[in-house]
Amino acid sequence: MLADERHPERGRFVRDQVAALRELGAGTGPGAGTEPSAATEPSGEPLRVDLYEFAPGARALARAPRDLRRRYAGERFDVVHAHFGLTAWPALAVGARLRAVTLHGTDLAHPRTRLATRAALPFVDLLATASEALIERVPGRHARARAQVLPCGVDTERFQPIERARARAQLGPDALDALPPDAPLLLFPADPARPEKRHDLALALAAAAKARLLTLGGVAPERVPLYVNAANAVVVPSEREGFGLAVVEALACDVPVLATPVGVHPRALEGIDGTLCAPFDLHEWSEALAPHLAAPDPRIAGRERAEQYSTRRMAARLAAAWRTALANAG
């Protein structure tokens, strides 16, 4: 999921996790990047994290093992942790005491990718999914029994509440096309080209509400919090989600969010006034949306819930899982 000019957002959730891992404990490690860094875990043990990324596609996947062997020749890591099932295969090229993989959903939904993922699982010591709902889709009863939930989390320092008028002003006319300051605005926080995200349903809702709909395909990650805070509400009518990061990002900004009950959405939105977690129904979603369109700067009390899924908290959970698995391995 190496980012490029057209898709600067690609793989950001993994880079956020790496940054959080490097900052555990005293937080004295260098900034993000692909160079090794040192930090201190709560246990007092040193933690060094290397990040290896490669571009999407079959050719890059085929080249990755050779590149990894060359880059890490003679090294043996305590843990080699892959994200997505296919990536578990090139990760075998690196020496490790413990092999781990986090499955994110597409690797379990696409038929051929699911087969490749299933074939890799016997070589994996620590198996994780991005959400509890995904465990049910892991192939094999034994694999499901040993799977853990280890999401990447949301960067709650980057995603914070910003006054709506200020967020719209910072986005500027290029993004909003001179939208009036009080005009109703919805955000579809995904690339419309991904069919499982159901951009068509978000368009139908926006049309019924007579609101403008913005999307996030190709938006630089640093600007995404502005889009979230500029919106009256974030709408996530996805067919499926491995985790549901966009919903948690909206909660971190205290912005109203409407979402289908997939991924982590039911648990993340439970009991938070001003949100909706329900199968898409145009009438029901329109009714839930109406008060947010009428408010000058609609907000909810979501940040405390989002903190439960922060990158820092999830990184500490992942590091603890590594330590436990290493201890059990002897």
Steps between C-alpha positions, in 0.01 A plus 500: 500500500785737418360852455549690174398837356154379398435315826683674786258340746603145417642307797483794740336293776802266505745792507300649789534171686876491440534857628302411813714191561815710475360749751403248766632570849718809519430585136864575428519324163557694177207598278331284240687356207647172389821526703536301822413681819504428872237562764413362839194289568308529827679180606833682469616282212653673197286488185643549152263509206590480132234571237507342155242610244443413137258610230176314419485243222624154411840614370588689816382206710722264301804730537456554874661174625822562307512860616440398861772231488745754363406771748502281812764244408639339814248668733256313720221702654305409811179567308414542133144632481319518166185698423256323263506128426692516171783687669562206732668322207782750423544548877629142516818624328606675824645307795278511809436331833130578464284558193180701523235626261200732533211426264296803392202364308577508128742214558202296626233624258670464160487130399855461364655719767315303767653176367850650509438636849376165627808325361727741689338458842689181601823703480362773729555483877288802597181543300303822536201673343409867490164442671310238693251459214781389268592202717184323384628522141845356567529168316540192719365425848847480656604832345183671628562365849848652522428834328531821702351843435785749448386808304730783397289776653443871438753778548308712750765771484435554131123454527366763739195730500541812287228767476305429181539851355875489560529154343312619191715811475819292515371263232446796271312539172698227320338236719164664561442691174401819683241318709298743718618491863168361629428259213426138602798275434544125536821301484535155343838403651623264229595469135176481295673247272482235776159337444475344847499850653165574322552851371166458320316486833683807630402686181135403547506626858664828400245553222209436739652743751584760234857499633838509329699175522879498525718191464852414615652316204855629451491752789825548693467355852598830663192666347248230588419647848398823324255309279356319803453818703362695203211255463163505673531123517713212377309224319639145477250267325759226438405142412799380704787640703803324640514754781320827422768762556300785344228467764753519783669801335163679494448417868845640581386830344162492679328506159165321453529172311252261340622150417390149415551229768823353364853478638545684828209739432242344738738502796655840422165679459302327775337746737630818333218750441491654153640193324324223313612142446241320289455335161462764231145623465454831324208612719661400831839646411340824375311541826815441706691746284244784510597661836868504401421683176304763693773567760767769440782274622357159594707302748475179700688370805713245316859575588511298822386191308755565224778511759427134574621430145796741492816398316695528825265270689484250213880507461544414869252215456692371198836519678351306794375232259849474348661461845250234607542302178880520525489381859278207407729411211790462744 
